[in-house]
């Protein structure tokens, strides 16, 4: 990790916050619990225990892996439904195949992203390719759930295939950071992901000892999650590391710094930054359905049971 790198970050566009910007305080740091998802692949629930008022418009995020599978061990998820939100799957190492009942799908690997807008509902499956199951190998990714406002929850499903080569690559003023902008705006630069709910998502590698101060929309919330290594968040330099999430307060800039020494697994401090404009509507979740009311959740379950969210394609190579 990571798959998308450059030899000379100083050749990239630079992003810095204005001198007068107010850097947000790091309000809290939490540690993600570990568990199993789907057919048994290991995940960390990145935002478990964080109050939803700090997450809105995000619902949850899983760190999938990092795990080095032996032959025969790689696992995925069976066919399952979604309604009312978007899933963003970002793969840093390894390969995942996606297919959905609305015709979307493909293979993502080493820096690619799949952006699936479930909207009114569909069925989908995510699984490693047969070659990875047979050989084993390294697997590491993220899956983020982004809520949709009530007006968009029943929109037609949509699929975006974002190749690693299309990410917007940026750096900090001194070149100590490699910023992979997946979606949203950062200092006037725009990532390739088209979002219905305004958000910013970036994967950042920060060299040991380097500090990064980025402009951040004042109307967005802000979260950071450690993927590898360790560092510090906010002007008060609160420590956080792999498997820990940071909730930031208000302001129009974010400051993060990498520890002088990183662990042997990672040369740099790797983390993801997330922010979005809160929807501020009731959010109710029942498994794979995210709606505004209990009645809407019940309708989503009834529609799934009746086969109205789609059917598994007859020619699906990914099983039933």
C-alpha positions in Angstrom: 0.0 0.0 0.0 -0.6 2.4 -1.6 -1.1 1.4 -5.2 -1.1 5.0 -6.6 2.2 6.7 -6.1 4.4 9.2 -7.9 8.2 9.5 -8.0 8.3 13.2 -7.3 5.3 14.7 -5.4 6.8 18.2 -6.0 5.7 17.9 -9.6 2.0 17.8 -8.5 -0.3 20.7 -7.8 0.1 22.0 -4.2 -2.7 22.6 -1.8 -2.2 24.8 1.3 -4.7 26.5 3.6 -4.6 30.3 3.8 -2.6 31.8 6.6 -5.7 33.2 8.3 -7.6 29.9 8.2 -8.8 28.4 11.5 -7.5 24.9 12.0 -10.1 22.5 13.5 -9.5 21.0 16.9 -9.5 17.2 17.2 -12.5 16.6 19.5 -12.2 12.9 20.0 -10.2 9.8 19.0 -11.9 6.4 19.0 -10.6 2.9 18.2 -12.4 0.7 15.7 -13.6 -2.7 16.9 -12.8 -5.7 14.7 -15.3 -8.2 13.3 -16.3 -10.3 10.3 -18.5 -9.4 7.4 -20.1 -11.2 4.5 -18.8 -14.8 4.2 -16.1 -14.1 6.8 -13.7 -11.4 5.7 -12.2 -9.4 8.6 -13.3 -5.7 9.0 -12.8 -2.8 11.4 -15.9 -0.7 12.0 -14.1 2.6 11.6 -16.9 4.8 13.0 -18.4 2.5 15.7 -19.4 4.5 18.8 -19.2 7.9 17.1 -22.4 10.0 17.6 -24.3 10.3 14.3 -24.4 14.1 14.5 -20.6 14.0 13.9 -21.0 11.5 11.0 -23.9 12.9 9.0 -24.0 12.4 5.9 -21.9 9.3 6.4 -23.5 6.1 7.9 -20.6 3.8 8.5 -17.2 2.8 7.1 -15.5 -0.6 7.2 -11.7 -1.1 6.8 -11.5 -4.4 5.0 -8.2 -6.1 6.0 -5.3 -5.5 5.8 -5.0 -9.3 5.6 -2.6 -11.6 3.8 -4.7 -14.5 2.7 -3.4 -18.0 2.3 -4.6 -20.0 -0.7 -8.3 -20.8 -0.5 -9.0 -18.2 2.2 -10.2 -15.0 0.4 -13.9 -14.4 1.0 -16.5 -11.9 -0.1 -20.2 -11.3 0.4 -23.3 -13.2 -1.0 -26.0 -11.4 -3.1 -27.7 -8.9 -0.8 -30.0 -5.8 -1.2 -29.5 -2.1 -0.6 -31.8 0.9 -0.7 -31.6 4.6 0.2 -27.8 5.4 0.2 -24.5 5.0 -1.7 -21.6 2.6 -1.2 -18.1 3.6 -2.0 -15.6 0.8 -2.2 -11.9 1.8 -2.4 -9.3 -1.0 -2.9 -5.7 -0.3 -2.0 -4.3 -3.8 -2.3 -5.9 -6.9 -3.9 -8.8 -7.4 -6.2 -12.6 -7.3 -5.8 -15.3 -8.1 -8.4 -18.7 -6.4 -8.1 -22.0 -7.1 -9.9 -25.4 -5.7 -9.3 -28.9 -6.4 -10.6 -29.1 -3.0 -12.4 -26.3 -3.8 -14.8 -23.4 -2.2 -12.9 -20.2 -3.9 -12.0 -16.7 -4.7 -12.8 -13.3 -5.5 -11.3 -11.4 -3.0 -9.0 -7.8 -3.4 -7.9 -4.9 -1.4 -6.5 -6.3 2.1 -6.1 -9.6 1.7 -8.0 -13.0 2.8 -6.6 -16.5 1.5 -7.2 -19.3 4.0 -6.4 -22.7 2.4 -6.3 -25.8 4.6 -5.8 -28.4 2.1 -4.5 -31.2 4.7 -4.6 -34.6 2.9 -5.0 -32.9 -0.4 -4.5 -31.0 -3.3 -6.1 -29.2 -6.5 -5.3 -25.4 -6.8 -5.5 -22.5 -9.1 -4.8 -18.8 -8.5 -4.0 -16.3 -11.3 -4.2 -12.6 -11.9 -4.8 -11.8 -13.3 -8.3 -11.2 -17.1 -8.5 -7.5 -16.5 -9.2 -7.1 -14.7 -5.8 -9.1 -17.5 -4.0 -6.7 -20.1 -5.5 -3.5 -18.2 -4.9 -4.2 -16.1 -1.8 -2.5 -12.7 -1.4 -2.8 -9.3 0.2 -6.2 -7.6 0.5 -6.9 -4.1 1.9 -9.8 -1.7 1.2 -12.4 0.5 2.5 -16.2 0.6 2.1 -18.0 3.8 3.0 -21.8 4.2 3.2 -23.0 7.7 2.2 -26.6 8.7 3.1 -28.9 10.2 0.5 -31.4 12.9 1.3 -35.1 12.0 1.3 -35.6 13.6 -2.1 -33.0 11.3 -3.7 -33.6 8.0 -1.8 -35.8 6.6 -4.5 -33.7 7.8 -7.5 -32.7 5.2 -10.1 -29.6 3.1 -9.2 -26.3 4.3 -10.7 -22.8 2.9 -10.9 -19.5 4.7 -11.3 -16.2 2.9 -12.1 -13.3 5.1 -10.9 -10.0 3.9 -12.1 -6.8 4.6 -10.1 -5.4 6.5 -13.1 -8.2 9.0 -12.8 -7.6 10.1 -9.2 -6.7 13.7 -8.8 -3.2 13.7 -7.3 -2.0 16.6 -5.2 0.7 17.5 -2.6 1.2 19.8 0.3 3.3 23.0 0.1 6.6 21.3 1.0 5.8 18.1 -1.0 5.7 15.9 2.2 2.2 14.6 1.3 0.7 12.6 -1.5 -3.0 13.3 -1.7 -5.3 11.1 -3.7 -8.6 13.0 -4.1 -11.3 10.5 -4.8 -14.3 12.8 -4.6 -15.2 16.4 -3.8 -13.3 19.6 -3.8 -10.0 20.3 -2.1 -8.4 23.7 -2.6 -10.1 24.2 -5.9 -9.2 20.7 -7.2 -12.0 18.2 -7.9 -11.9 14.4 -7.6 -13.5 12.1 -10.2 -16.4 10.7 -8.0 -19.8 12.3 -8.8 -21.6 12.7 -5.5 -25.3 13.3 -4.8 -24.6 14.3 -1.3 -21.8 16.9 -1.2 -18.7 15.2 0.3 -14.9 15.2 0.1 -12.9 11.9 0.3 -9.1 11.7 0.1 -6.5 9.1 0.8 -3.2 10.7 2.1 0.3 9.4 2.6 2.4 11.7 4.8 6.1 11.2 5.1 7.6 10.8 8.6 7.7 14.1 10.5 5.8 16.0 7.8 2.9 18.3 8.6 -0.1 19.0 6.4 -2.6 21.9 6.7 -5.4 21.7 4.2 -8.3 24.1 3.5 -11.7 22.5 4.5 -15.2 23.7 3.8 -16.6 25.3 6.9 -20.1 23.8 6.2 -18.7 20.3 6.1 -18.0 18.0 9.0 -14.5 16.4 9.2 -13.2 12.9 10.1 -9.9 11.2 9.7 -9.2 7.4 9.9 -5.7 5.8 10.2 -4.9 3.1 7.7 -1.2 2.5 8.6 1.4 4.1 10.8 0.8 6.9 13.3 0.6 10.6 13.6 -1.2 13.6 15.2 -4.4 15.5 14.5 -5.4 19.1 15.1 -3.3 22.0 16.4 -3.2 20.3 19.8 -1.5 17.3 18.1 -3.8 14.5 19.5 -2.1 11.2 18.6 -3.9 8.6 16.5 -2.8 5.6 14.5 -4.0 2.7 12.3 -7.5 1.6 13.2 -8.4 4.9 15.0 -10.9 7.6 13.9 -10.6 11.3 14.7 -13.7 13.7 14.9 -12.8 17.3 14.2 -14.6 20.4 15.4 -15.4 23.5 13.5 -13.1 25.6 11.3 -11.9 26.0 7.7 -8.7 24.0 7.8 -7.4 20.6 8.9 -3.9 20.0 10.4 -2.3 16.6 10.6 1.3 15.5 11.2 3.1 12.2 10.8 5.2 10.7 13.6 9.0 11.0 13.1 9.2 7.2 13.1 6.7 4.9 11.4 6.2 1.2 12.0 8.0 -1.3 9.8 4.8 -2.2 7.8 4.5 1.3 6.3 7.1 3.9 5.3 4.5 6.7 5.7 1.5 7.6 7.8 -1.5 6.6 5.7 -5.0 7.9 6.5 -8.3 8.9 4.8 -9.9 12.3 5.2 -13.7 12.5 5.0 -16.2 15.4 5.2 -19.6 16.2 4.0 -22.5 18.6 4.4 -24.9 17.2 7.0 -28.3 16.2 5.6 -30.0 16.8 9.0 -32.9 14.5 8.3 -34.0 11.5 10.4 -31.8 8.5 9.6 -33.1 5.0 10.3 -31.3 1.9 9.3 -32.3 -1.7 9.2 -29.4 -3.8 7.9 -28.9 -2.8 4.2 -31.8 -0.3 4.1 -31.3 3.3 5.2 -34.5 5.4 5.1 -36.2 8.3 7.0 -38.9 6.4 8.8 -39.9 3.0 10.2 -42.7 2.8 7.6 -40.2 3.3 4.8 -37.9 0.6 6.3 -40.8 -1.8 6.4 -41.7 -1.0 2.8 -38.1 -1.6 1.7 -38.1 -5.0 3.4 -41.4 -5.9 1.9 -40.2 -4.9 -1.6 -37.1 -7.0 -1.1 -39.1 -10.0 0.0 -41.4 -9.6 -3.1 -38.5 -9.4 -5.5 -39.1 -5.7 -6.3 -35.5 -4.6 -5.7 -34.2 -6.7 -8.6 -33.3 -10.3 -9.4 -29.9 -12.0 -9.7 -28.9 -12.0 -13.4 -29.4 -15.5 -14.9 -26.0 -15.3 -16.5 -24.2 -14.1 -13.3 -20.7 -15.8 -13.0 -20.6 -14.9 -9.3 -23.1 -17.5 -8.1 -26.6 -17.3 -6.6 
